Amino acid sequence: MSATPRSQPGPLPAHPTLSVVVPVFNERATVQAALDALMAKRIAGWDIEVVIVESNSPDGSREIVQQYQGRPGVKIVLEDRPRGKGHAVRAGFAQMTGDVVLIQDADLEYDVADYELLLAPIIAGTHLFVLGSRHSPGQWSIRKFKGQFLSAALLNGAHWFFTAMIDVSLGLTLRDPFTMYKVFRRECLTGLAFHCNRFDFDWELLMKLVRKGYRPIEIPIRYHSRSFEEGKKIRMFYDPMTWFVAWARARFGPLN
């Protein structure tokens, strides 16, 4: 069950700022295209602040990221070593100053053209927390890996198992709680503390926001899944164990 939020953020300012947090690690093949698309992105009536957190990639990603140093609205955080996507996002949270937060990977699986759709419920004032759902109605799978049918099937099956686990424990009916596109008012983070470093951070962020009282709305988005051969970083037999731990701590542990 979720609580009633202790406080509701006031209305957005007349000209709000969207903070886009971009964790980067070993994305040499896609990071420049992803960042160029983000640099070119314009949203009428909004400013965009881009916080790039580079985790000391050995593949040359850091050198590409450093080319964006000094651009207007861009902040770059250079970590001394990789500690996981969750740690990078948390480092980005510490640097952001915008009114609304959006998490954006640098792997081209998600499309910046969906930003306006994701912001619409927040602009309208109907919701403070939005998820970009990769699942269309009637579709059970979102991952289709060329030549890796078994891996895709395992991930799709695991998705629904863990989705049911979250939905039942929190009284939700979500289809894609693990989407990267989590968009929310920055004030929603007030009073929350995060500790997860890997992909378990998705669990911790979602569950703590819900427990604080922010029930998300899901908006369908475009999604282009990539395979392990293309750079997907989930560790099939390690990460699911961390998700069970994250679920227990985020569901029953303290929020701060």
N, C-alpha and C positions, 0 to 999 in steps of 0.2 A: 504494500500500500504506500502511496505517496502522501507527503504532508502538504499543507498549504504553505506557499512560500512566505517566509517571514517578512519580506518586503518586495514590492513590485517596482521595477524600474519605471521612471517617469517616461513621458513621450520622447521620441527621438528628436534631436535638434533639427533645426531647419535644413542644415547641410551636414548630414552625419558622415562618419568615417567607418569604412569596413576594413578591419585588420585581417589580412590573409597570412596565416602561419604556414610556412613551407618547409617541412623537414627533408633533408637531402642526404642520402648516403648511397654511394656507388650507382649513380644514375647518369653516367656520362653519355649514354646513347640518347637520352630523352630530356635531360635537364635544361639544355639551352632552348629547345623548342617549347618546353613547358613555361619557362620563365619569360621568353619572348611573348608568348600568348598572354601571360599575366601582365606584362608591362604595357601591352597594347590594349588591355581591357579598360573600357570606360562604362560607367554606370551613371545615367543622368541623375544629377542632384547629389551625388556621393563623391567623396574622396576615397582613395584606396591606399592603405598602408600595407606594404609587403614586408614580412619578417621572415627572412631565410635563415634556417639553422642548418649549417653544414657540419657533418660529424666526422671530419677528417678522413674522407674517402681515399683509398689508395688508387683509385682508377682514373683520377684526373678531374672528378666532379668539383673539387674545391677550387681548382684554377678557373673553371668556367664560372662558378658562382662569384668569384672575386671580381670578375669583369663587370658585375652590376653594382659594385661598391661606389657610393657617391651619387647614385641616381636619386632624383627627388622621390620621397616617399618610401625609400627602400632602407631597411635595416638588415645587417648581416651579422649573425652570431657564428663564430668559428669555435666548435668544440675541440678539445684536445684529443679526444678519442671517441669512438662510437660506443654509445651506451644503450641504443635502441630508439625506435621511433617515438615511443612515449616520452622518453627523457628529452628528446629534441623538441617535441611539441610543448612540453612543460617549460623548456628554456625560452621558446618563442612566446608563450603566455607572459613570461616575466618582462618581456620587452614591448609588448603591444600597448597601444593607447587608444584604439578605436572604440566606437560605440557598439559594434557588432563584430563577432569573431567567426571566421570560416577557416577550416583546415583544408589544405590543398597539397596533395602529393605531387612529386615531380616526374611521374612515370607515364603520363598521358592516358591513364585509364579513365579519368574524369575530364569533363569538358567545361571550361570557364564560361561558355555560352549559357550555362544553366544558372548562373549567379542570380539573375533577375527573378527567376522562378523561386529560388530558395529564399530570397529576401522578401518576397511579396507578403507572406503572412506576418512577418515582423514589421514591415512598413504599415500594414493595415491595422496592426495592434491586436490581432486575434491570437497570436502565439509568440512566445519568447524563445522557443526552441524548435528547430526544424531539422529534419533528416532528409537527405537526398537518397531516395530508395532506388536501388538497382533492379528491383523486382517489379515487373509489370504484372497487372492482374492476369491470372491464369498461367503464369510462367513459374516453373519450379526451379530452374537452373539459371545461374548468371555467369558461370564459368564454363567456357568451352575452349579447351586447349588442343591445338592441333597436334596430333600424335601422342597425346597424353590423356586419353579418355578416362583411365582409372583414377588418376590424380584429380581430374576435374570432378568426377562422380563422388569421390571421397569428400572433397571440399564442399560440394553442393549438399551432400547428405549431412555433413557436420554442421553446415550453416543452419539447417532447419532444426537439428537437435538442439543446438545452443540457443537459437532464437526462441524455441519453446521453453527452454530453461529460464530465460530472462522474462518472457511474457508471463509465464505462470507465477514466477516469484514476485513480480511487480504489478500484476494485474493489468498488463498491457496487451495489445493486439498488433504488435509491430511485425513487419515482414523483413526488415533489413536494419536491425539495430547496430550492425557492425560496419555500416557505410562510413567511408572517410568523411563524407560531406556532413559534418555536424556544424550547424550554424545557430548562434544564440547571442543574446545580448550579453555584453561583457560583465554586467553587474550580476548575472546569474552565477558567476564563479565566486562571489563574495562569501566567505566563510567556509569554503571547501578547500581541502588539501588533497593532493594527488601524489601517489608514490610509485605507480607502475611505470616500467621503463620500456617494455616491448609492445606488442600488439594488444596485450592485456589492458593497456591504457584505454582503448576503445570501450572496454567493459566498465572500467572505473569511472570514466567521464560520463557515460550515458547513465549508469545506475545512480551515481551521486546527484546528478542533475534531476533525475526523476524523483529520487527520495526527498530532495529539497522541495519538490512540488511542481517542477516544470515538465509537464507532459508534452512530448513532441508530436508534431504533425509530420507525416511522410509525404514528400513530393517526388513523383517519378522523375528520374534523370536519365541522361545518356551514359552508357558505360561500355568500355572496350576492355575486356579482361585480357591480361597477359599471362603467359604460362611461366613455369619455373625456368624453362630455357631462355625466356625473355627477361628474366630478372626478378620474378616474384620471390619474396624473402621469407614468407612464412615457413617455419620448420614443422613439418607434418607431425612429428611425434613428440616434439618438445613443447611447442606453443600451446596445444590444447591443455596440457597439464597446468600451465600458468593461467589459463582462462578459468579453470575450476577454482583455483586459489583466489583469483581476482573477483570472481562472482561471490564467493563466501565473504570476503573482506568488505566488498562494496555494498553487499546486501545487508550484512549484519554488523559491520564495524562502524566506527565513528565517521562522521562526515568531514571532520577537520583534523 
